[in-house]
């Protein structure tokens, strides 16, 4: 027992007449670690309790409906010096507040988002050295966000983070959907297992990648989706990742405690900070219905409002591209086989022989432009248009691309004129080969070139090991680079779709020209080794929590042998599921990824891709269970039309689909694109049935999706 409390208790027993006064004195002597502060969600179901333990270590706990969902967990920042911000704190002041607003995103899953939370702010000091660290907790009805804040201060103007020791103590051996923790890639298949099984499964969960750095046998990435035995869904992620390194999670599989694992820089440090500053938000979603995970806007709400006063130039994009011919068909980004190495400004491409497998040529691109114009697409992506692809990968090459000089068979000026005459824009492709210094060296000239030719969107890529050498894809330096590109692009009214970059953390609210990312295994892996059949039933619970993905769906010809004779596998999806992904995998950037010939072959199914919207007024999450199925209905922006999509995992699923989200009293025409009777991702992938019927808000549709299958529905006002 604390001696101060013991002395007071003795005094009370001797002088009962002074009971009131002495009791008050005792309370004043109770140390701050006993005085827990609690803040509840607006609906009262979720609460966070904060205190300092006996050693002055910050500690929090999360309860849901009166039961712990995160056991007492410690917080702290270890510095690369002796005086770390870990313990011996005292609380100087606490305050609470409430916030409630409704804001409108530039694009999104709904036209309005409510941001409603209760906040606890804790101001702390280390008396021994006069250093200050604060903690801010925001509690929503569906989750919690908290972050470390460092006010400007005399004795801590600059500091270097050696490690962040944020704990998430789990209450049981939960089921989890996870990918291996890695400083350089997220392109892994998801594994479903208990937390205690991660160690035994992680080695086999790791596949080869162009750049990868596994850091632990029990390390996993966020967003981490979990489910408790009593049906509570937990999701750990981060929000507003700015000027800091990306957080992963390292599991102590004996105690079942996760601890934050930051991405180091080339020197092994995690972050370089200057006060005043703060960390990103650490987020914990807590809900009792899987559909609420998909409906949550926790991550977006924890980001700052839009920084731009004019957003009229930011438009959702439905596009096609010269891409699947290379990814799936084995054609080349390069122009010639004659060059073992390229030196920009010195290599003369007019003196080499073309290898004839370069689809980014004027004639072929015109074919895509014509197809886009005919079918209502707004843009055409062209990869492999610029010089340098002959030696772009695997050489740690600094001066690798200039992002300005086309190959001899690509008429940059003529193709832009041709595209604009058809009402189409070309989408620029900037593969950096992870030479970040080189990209920044050319960035202004590259964006100015886009201005000159009327490009308003760019797909960038960071394949390979990072230059500056020793840096990782998800470190502080790279995160600052990615955001720098976005903000510089905004000056040119350019939208950015960055591949191989850090997984999103809701920054698209603040910088809405960040219109998409890759940051997970997309459709391209169907061409390589295939994605697990349940992949698209997990991504909305994990990767998409932080922002949209350029997943590149719409592969209607799943037999890879028909596009590349050297491949002998089929994609792990039915045709109908490929249509459904345009609804279930929300993105304002939607690619029809197949080649034009295959869309002409399946013209009746292709109609859904042509019809489906890319911006929404409202979204309804009708069915959901991670790893099993997701069914979503969305109302197209500014219309009365709805679109429904269902994606299914390894087991077939029967939906009793109530259309009660439709306007009462109105009639609609529903066109249903469903799996055939015996369709599955293993057999009869191309089996689909299209039917039409008149429906109202009282209609119920009974629809079966096969294994790895799904269905898509367009519902137009009659």
URCOR-V543751 format. One record per run of one state. SS is the DSSP state (H for helix, E for strand, L for the rest). FROM is the first residue (numbers start at 1). LEN is the number of residues. Records with the same first field share a line. If there is no record, write none. Layout:
# URCOR-V543751
SS=FROM-LEN ; FROM-LEN
This chain:
# URCOR-V543751
L=1-2 ; 15-1 ; 30-2 ; 35-2 ; 41-5 ; 53-5 ; 65-2 ; 75-2 ; 80-5 ; 86-4 ; 104-9 ; 127-4 ; 141-2 ; 151-7 ; 165-2 ; 171-4 ; 179-1 ; 181-1 ; 183-8 ; 206-8 ; 215-4 ; 222-2 ; 228-5 ; 240-7 ; 253-4 ; 263-8 ; 275-2 ; 279-2 ; 288-2 ; 296-2 ; 302-15 ; 323-1 ; 328-4 ; 333-3 ; 337-12 ; 352-2 ; 355-3 ; 359-3 ; 376-3 ; 383-3 ; 387-2 ; 392-14 ; 407-5 ; 422-3 ; 432-3 ; 454-3 ; 462-5 ; 468-8 ; 492-3 ; 499-15 ; 518-6 ; 529-6 ; 542-1 ; 547-2 ; 550-9 ; 563-7 ; 571-4 ; 585-4 ; 592-4 ; 602-1 ; 612-4 ; 626-3 ; 637-5 ; 649-4 ; 659-9 ; 676-12 ; 696-4 ; 706-4 ; 718-1
H=3-12 ; 16-14 ; 32-3 ; 195-11 ; 290-6 ; 298-4 ; 324-4 ; 349-3 ; 362-14 ; 389-3 ; 412-10 ; 436-18 ; 476-16 ; 524-5 ; 535-7 ; 543-4 ; 560-3 ; 575-10 ; 596-6 ; 603-9
E=37-4 ; 46-7 ; 58-7 ; 67-8 ; 77-3 ; 85-1 ; 90-14 ; 113-14 ; 131-10 ; 143-8 ; 158-7 ; 167-4 ; 175-4 ; 180-1 ; 182-1 ; 191-4 ; 214-1 ; 219-3 ; 224-4 ; 233-7 ; 247-6 ; 257-6 ; 271-4 ; 277-2 ; 281-7 ; 317-6 ; 332-1 ; 336-1 ; 354-1 ; 358-1 ; 379-4 ; 386-1 ; 406-1 ; 425-7 ; 435-1 ; 457-5 ; 467-1 ; 495-4 ; 514-4 ; 549-1 ; 559-1 ; 570-1 ; 589-3 ; 616-10 ; 629-8 ; 642-7 ; 653-6 ; 668-8 ; 688-8 ; 700-6 ; 710-8
